[in-house]
Amino acid sequence: MTQTWTPERIEDLLALPLPELLWQAQQVHRAHFDPTEVQLSSLLSIKTGGCAEDCGYCPQSAHHDTGVEAGRLMDVELVLANACAAKDAGASRFCMGAAWREPKDRDIEKLAAIIEGVKALGLQTCMTLGMLSREQAHRLADAGLDYYNHNLDTSPEFYGEIIGTRTYQDRLDTLDAVRDAGMHVCCGGIVGMGESRRDRAGLLAQLAALDPQPESVPINALVRVAGTPLQDAPELDPFEFVRVVAAARICMPRARVRLSAGRRELGDGIQALCFVAGANSIFYGDTLLVTGNAEVDADRALFARLGLHADADAAPAAQPAPKSAPVFTLQPAAEH
């Protein structure tokens, strides 16, 4: 039976004792996935800096003085060289990001050629390019784009504190265009921007309400970059991050829940708890767009210590029909 995940219900989840929350998340995870498999994605910035958006967390915004220089869209050959290196390192999905409010129509054919080239290498493809029109989404889908990433970032209530140049509805409209074109959706958010637990619950409720739910849900921990409005944001309790991962797994049982930005700063212990909580995808490689990421050798060593392995068959098709998952009775929320 499909459950309706309201912010109130998810807030109750987030307030559970951590062992109880992890137990529930583990049961959901095991009903849909092998708990020892992790999907590996690599991320490349194919157009860096100069973005017209004012997102408070982003060092690529033209509104912020972060030292990131505006660049041009990469040539196809250079993108493919990076994709080959990612595949050789073990990645199964190649994600490409461009710092745009939205792509110009003149960019779409070059992007289509990039997609076709990466697909020919045997990699899954994902792009994040900002807002898309329906026509642009269909052209990218025709070129073979498997996933489109467009995050909601936070709850509707907190969104205006972080971004002023694009509305929440703009984001939902792009997701609708992506679905209409037949692509898979990669959509998540960022925690640690000064939002409340209720805002984190509100974000997850929005994601869980998407129909169908996203196939990929990146959970980012804010990376504080000097020169951005959030450079001095208060540090988030790392166990709260684990709680968000666990709640995402319970609310979106068939999604790949990805540890994304900020993973290096979490440390091995918290990452291990996140895998127990149901995370089963990571960004793999030394750089995420313009911020650092855990090194490949460190990830391999951590996987060996935890008994995890890469999921070589992480295809973009829907997961097979799940086993019967347990139905949970939530405990009352603690005072918070």
PAKEKE-934129 format. One record per residue (C-alpha): residue number from 1; x, y, z. Coordinates in steps of 0.5 Angstrom, whole numbers, plus 500, padded with zeros to 3 digits. Layout:
# residues N
{k:NUM, u:X, v:Y, w:Z} $
...
//
This chain:
# residues 336
{k:1, u:500, v:500, w:500} $
{k:2, u:503, v:507, w:498} $
{k:3, u:504, v:511, w:504} $
{k:4, u:503, v:519, w:504} $
{k:5, u:509, v:522, w:507} $
{k:6, u:507, v:529, w:510} $
{k:7, u:513, v:533, w:513} $
{k:8, u:509, v:531, w:520} $
{k:9, u:510, v:524, w:519} $
{k:10, u:517, v:525, w:517} $
{k:11, u:519, v:529, w:522} $
{k:12, u:517, v:523, w:527} $
{k:13, u:521, v:519, w:523} $
{k:14, u:527, v:524, w:524} $
{k:15, u:526, v:524, w:532} $
{k:16, u:526, v:516, w:533} $
{k:17, u:532, v:514, w:537} $
{k:18, u:537, v:513, w:532} $
{k:19, u:538, v:505, w:533} $
{k:20, u:530, v:505, w:532} $
{k:21, u:531, v:509, w:525} $
{k:22, u:537, v:505, w:523} $
{k:23, u:533, v:498, w:524} $
{k:24, u:527, v:501, w:520} $
{k:25, u:531, v:504, w:514} $
{k:26, u:535, v:497, w:514} $
{k:27, u:529, v:493, w:513} $
{k:28, u:526, v:497, w:507} $
{k:29, u:533, v:497, w:504} $
{k:30, u:534, v:490, w:504} $
{k:31, u:527, v:489, w:501} $
{k:32, u:529, v:493, w:495} $
{k:33, u:537, v:492, w:494} $
{k:34, u:543, v:488, w:496} $
{k:35, u:545, v:492, w:502} $
{k:36, u:553, v:491, w:500} $
{k:37, u:552, v:494, w:493} $
{k:38, u:554, v:501, w:492} $
{k:39, u:553, v:505, w:485} $
{k:40, u:559, v:509, w:483} $
{k:41, u:558, v:516, w:479} $
{k:42, u:563, v:520, w:477} $
{k:43, u:562, v:528, w:476} $
{k:44, u:565, v:533, w:471} $
{k:45, u:564, v:540, w:471} $
{k:46, u:563, v:541, w:463} $
{k:47, u:562, v:549, w:464} $
{k:48, u:564, v:552, w:470} $
{k:49, u:563, v:559, w:474} $
{k:50, u:559, v:565, w:472} $
{k:51, u:552, v:562, w:473} $
{k:52, u:547, v:568, w:473} $
{k:53, u:543, v:564, w:479} $
{k:54, u:544, v:567, w:486} $
{k:55, u:544, v:560, w:490} $
{k:56, u:547, v:562, w:497} $
{k:57, u:551, v:555, w:497} $
{k:58, u:554, v:556, w:490} $
{k:59, u:561, v:558, w:489} $
{k:60, u:560, v:558, w:481} $
{k:61, u:555, v:564, w:482} $
{k:62, u:557, v:570, w:479} $
{k:63, u:553, v:574, w:485} $
{k:64, u:559, v:571, w:490} $
{k:65, u:566, v:573, w:490} $
{k:66, u:569, v:566, w:491} $
{k:67, u:575, v:566, w:486} $
{k:68, u:572, v:561, w:481} $
{k:69, u:573, v:564, w:474} $
{k:70, u:567, v:563, w:468} $
{k:71, u:569, v:558, w:463} $
{k:72, u:566, v:556, w:456} $
{k:73, u:563, v:549, w:455} $
{k:74, u:568, v:544, w:454} $
{k:75, u:570, v:541, w:448} $
{k:76, u:567, v:534, w:446} $
{k:77, u:574, v:530, w:446} $
{k:78, u:576, v:533, w:453} $
{k:79, u:569, v:531, w:456} $
{k:80, u:570, v:524, w:453} $
{k:81, u:577, v:523, w:455} $
{k:82, u:575, v:525, w:463} $
{k:83, u:569, v:519, w:462} $
{k:84, u:574, v:514, w:459} $
{k:85, u:578, v:515, w:466} $
{k:86, u:572, v:515, w:470} $
{k:87, u:570, v:508, w:467} $
{k:88, u:577, v:506, w:468} $
{k:89, u:577, v:508, w:475} $
{k:90, u:570, v:504, w:476} $
{k:91, u:564, v:509, w:475} $
{k:92, u:558, v:506, w:472} $
{k:93, u:555, v:513, w:471} $
{k:94, u:558, v:519, w:468} $
{k:95, u:555, v:526, w:471} $
{k:96, u:556, v:532, w:467} $
{k:97, u:554, v:539, w:470} $
{k:98, u:554, v:546, w:467} $
{k:99, u:554, v:552, w:471} $
{k:100, u:548, v:555, w:467} $
{k:101, u:541, v:558, w:469} $
{k:102, u:539, v:554, w:463} $
{k:103, u:542, v:552, w:457} $
{k:104, u:541, v:556, w:450} $
{k:105, u:538, v:553, w:445} $
{k:106, u:545, v:553, w:441} $
{k:107, u:548, v:549, w:446} $
{k:108, u:543, v:543, w:446} $
{k:109, u:547, v:540, w:440} $
{k:110, u:554, v:540, w:443} $
{k:111, u:551, v:537, w:449} $
{k:112, u:547, v:532, w:445} $
{k:113, u:554, v:530, w:442} $
{k:114, u:557, v:529, w:449} $
{k:115, u:551, v:525, w:451} $
{k:116, u:552, v:520, w:445} $
{k:117, u:559, v:520, w:446} $
{k:118, u:559, v:518, w:453} $
{k:119, u:554, v:513, w:452} $
{k:120, u:558, v:510, w:446} $
{k:121, u:563, v:508, w:452} $
{k:122, u:558, v:504, w:456} $
{k:123, u:557, v:509, w:461} $
{k:124, u:550, v:511, w:464} $
{k:125, u:549, v:519, w:463} $
{k:126, u:547, v:524, w:467} $
{k:127, u:547, v:532, w:466} $
{k:128, u:545, v:538, w:471} $
{k:129, u:544, v:544, w:466} $
{k:130, u:539, v:548, w:470} $
{k:131, u:532, v:549, w:468} $
{k:132, u:530, v:546, w:461} $
{k:133, u:524, v:547, w:457} $
{k:134, u:520, v:541, w:454} $
{k:135, u:523, v:542, w:447} $
{k:136, u:530, v:542, w:450} $
{k:137, u:529, v:536, w:455} $
{k:138, u:526, v:532, w:449} $
{k:139, u:532, v:533, w:445} $
{k:140, u:537, v:531, w:450} $
{k:141, u:533, v:525, w:451} $
{k:142, u:533, v:523, w:444} $
{k:143, u:541, v:523, w:445} $
{k:144, u:540, v:518, w:450} $
{k:145, u:541, v:522, w:456} $
{k:146, u:539, v:517, w:462} $
{k:147, u:538, v:522, w:468} $
{k:148, u:537, v:529, w:469} $
{k:149, u:539, v:532, w:476} $
{k:150, u:535, v:538, w:478} $
{k:151, u:535, v:539, w:486} $
{k:152, u:530, v:542, w:490} $
{k:153, u:535, v:544, w:495} $
{k:154, u:531, v:545, w:501} $
{k:155, u:523, v:545, w:503} $
{k:156, u:519, v:550, w:500} $
{k:157, u:518, v:554, w:506} $
{k:158, u:526, v:555, w:507} $
{k:159, u:528, v:556, w:500} $
{k:160, u:527, v:563, w:499} $
{k:161, u:532, v:564, w:505} $
{k:162, u:537, v:561, w:500} $
{k:163, u:535, v:563, w:493} $
{k:164, u:532, v:569, w:490} $
{k:165, u:533, v:568, w:482} $
{k:166, u:529, v:562, w:481} $
{k:167, u:522, v:559, w:484} $
{k:168, u:521, v:553, w:487} $
{k:169, u:515, v:552, w:482} $
{k:170, u:521, v:553, w:477} $
{k:171, u:524, v:547, w:479} $
{k:172, u:518, v:543, w:479} $
{k:173, u:517, v:545, w:472} $
{k:174, u:523, v:543, w:470} $
{k:175, u:522, v:536, w:473} $
{k:176, u:516, v:535, w:470} $
{k:177, u:519, v:537, w:463} $
{k:178, u:524, v:531, w:464} $
{k:179, u:519, v:526, w:466} $
{k:180, u:515, v:528, w:460} $
{k:181, u:521, v:527, w:456} $
{k:182, u:522, v:520, w:459} $
{k:183, u:528, v:521, w:463} $
{k:184, u:530, v:518, w:470} $
{k:185, u:530, v:524, w:475} $
{k:186, u:536, v:525, w:480} $
{k:187, u:533, v:530, w:485} $
{k:188, u:535, v:531, w:492} $
{k:189, u:537, v:537, w:497} $
{k:190, u:542, v:540, w:501} $
{k:191, u:543, v:539, w:509} $
{k:192, u:546, v:544, w:514} $
{k:193, u:544, v:551, w:511} $
{k:194, u:541, v:553, w:517} $
{k:195, u:535, v:550, w:516} $
{k:196, u:531, v:547, w:521} $
{k:197, u:529, v:539, w:522} $
{k:198, u:522, v:541, w:520} $
{k:199, u:525, v:544, w:513} $
{k:200, u:529, v:537, w:512} $
{k:201, u:523, v:533, w:513} $
{k:202, u:519, v:538, w:508} $
{k:203, u:524, v:537, w:503} $
{k:204, u:524, v:529, w:504} $
{k:205, u:516, v:530, w:503} $
{k:206, u:517, v:534, w:497} $
{k:207, u:521, v:529, w:494} $
{k:208, u:517, v:523, w:496} $
{k:209, u:511, v:526, w:493} $
{k:210, u:514, v:527, w:486} $
{k:211, u:510, v:522, w:482} $
{k:212, u:514, v:517, w:480} $
{k:213, u:519, v:518, w:486} $
{k:214, u:526, v:520, w:483} $
{k:215, u:530, v:514, w:481} $
{k:216, u:536, v:517, w:484} $
{k:217, u:536, v:522, w:491} $
{k:218, u:543, v:526, w:492} $
{k:219, u:543, v:528, w:499} $
{k:220, u:549, v:533, w:500} $
{k:221, u:552, v:536, w:506} $
{k:222, u:553, v:543, w:505} $
{k:223, u:561, v:545, w:504} $
{k:224, u:562, v:552, w:506} $
{k:225, u:566, v:556, w:501} $
{k:226, u:569, v:562, w:503} $
{k:227, u:566, v:568, w:499} $
{k:228, u:559, v:565, w:499} $
{k:229, u:553, v:567, w:504} $
{k:230, u:553, v:561, w:507} $
{k:231, u:561, v:561, w:509} $
{k:232, u:559, v:561, w:516} $
{k:233, u:553, v:557, w:516} $
{k:234, u:553, v:553, w:523} $
{k:235, u:555, v:546, w:523} $
{k:236, u:550, v:540, w:522} $
{k:237, u:551, v:535, w:527} $
{k:238, u:553, v:529, w:523} $
{k:239, u:548, v:524, w:526} $
{k:240, u:543, v:529, w:523} $
{k:241, u:545, v:527, w:517} $
{k:242, u:545, v:520, w:518} $
{k:243, u:538, v:521, w:520} $
{k:244, u:536, v:524, w:513} $
{k:245, u:539, v:519, w:509} $
{k:246, u:535, v:514, w:513} $
{k:247, u:529, v:517, w:513} $
{k:248, u:530, v:518, w:505} $
{k:249, u:531, v:511, w:505} $
{k:250, u:524, v:509, w:508} $
{k:251, u:520, v:515, w:504} $
{k:252, u:523, v:513, w:497} $
{k:253, u:525, v:505, w:498} $
{k:254, u:526, v:504, w:491} $
{k:255, u:531, v:510, w:490} $
{k:256, u:538, v:510, w:489} $
{k:257, u:540, v:514, w:495} $
{k:258, u:547, v:518, w:494} $
{k:259, u:552, v:521, w:499} $
{k:260, u:554, v:527, w:495} $
{k:261, u:557, v:533, w:497} $
{k:262, u:561, v:534, w:503} $
{k:263, u:562, v:526, w:504} $
{k:264, u:569, v:527, w:505} $
{k:265, u:568, v:532, w:511} $
{k:266, u:564, v:526, w:514} $
{k:267, u:569, v:522, w:515} $
{k:268, u:569, v:514, w:515} $
{k:269, u:565, v:513, w:521} $
{k:270, u:559, v:517, w:519} $
{k:271, u:559, v:514, w:512} $
{k:272, u:559, v:507, w:514} $
{k:273, u:553, v:509, w:518} $
{k:274, u:550, v:512, w:512} $
{k:275, u:551, v:506, w:508} $
{k:276, u:547, v:502, w:514} $
{k:277, u:542, v:507, w:514} $
{k:278, u:541, v:506, w:506} $
{k:279, u:545, v:510, w:502} $
{k:280, u:547, v:506, w:496} $
{k:281, u:550, v:511, w:491} $
{k:282, u:556, v:515, w:492} $
{k:283, u:560, v:520, w:487} $
{k:284, u:567, v:517, w:486} $
{k:285, u:573, v:521, w:484} $
{k:286, u:577, v:527, w:487} $
{k:287, u:573, v:533, w:485} $
{k:288, u:565, v:535, w:485} $
{k:289, u:565, v:540, w:480} $
{k:290, u:569, v:545, w:484} $
{k:291, u:570, v:542, w:491} $
{k:292, u:574, v:537, w:493} $
{k:293, u:571, v:529, w:494} $
{k:294, u:574, v:523, w:497} $
{k:295, u:580, v:520, w:494} $
{k:296, u:579, v:514, w:490} $
{k:297, u:584, v:510, w:493} $
{k:298, u:581, v:512, w:500} $
{k:299, u:574, v:510, w:497} $
{k:300, u:576, v:503, w:495} $
{k:301, u:580, v:502, w:502} $
{k:302, u:573, v:504, w:506} $
{k:303, u:569, v:499, w:501} $
{k:304, u:574, v:494, w:503} $
{k:305, u:574, v:495, w:510} $
{k:306, u:566, v:495, w:510} $
{k:307, u:565, v:489, w:506} $
{k:308, u:562, v:493, w:500} $
{k:309, u:563, v:493, w:493} $
{k:310, u:561, v:497, w:487} $
{k:311, u:554, v:495, w:483} $
{k:312, u:556, v:493, w:476} $
{k:313, u:549, v:492, w:474} $
{k:314, u:546, v:499, w:476} $
{k:315, u:542, v:500, w:470} $
{k:316, u:537, v:506, w:469} $
{k:317, u:531, v:501, w:468} $
{k:318, u:526, v:501, w:474} $
{k:319, u:528, v:496, w:480} $
{k:320, u:525, v:489, w:480} $
{k:321, u:519, v:488, w:483} $
{k:322, u:521, v:488, w:491} $
{k:323, u:519, v:483, w:496} $
{k:324, u:514, v:485, w:501} $
{k:325, u:517, v:490, w:506} $
{k:326, u:515, v:491, w:513} $
{k:327, u:509, v:496, w:515} $
{k:328, u:512, v:500, w:521} $
{k:329, u:508, v:503, w:526} $
{k:330, u:512, v:510, w:528} $
{k:331, u:514, v:511, w:535} $
{k:332, u:511, v:518, w:538} $
{k:333, u:516, v:524, w:536} $
{k:334, u:521, v:526, w:542} $
{k:335, u:521, v:534, w:544} $
{k:336, u:525, v:538, w:539} $
//
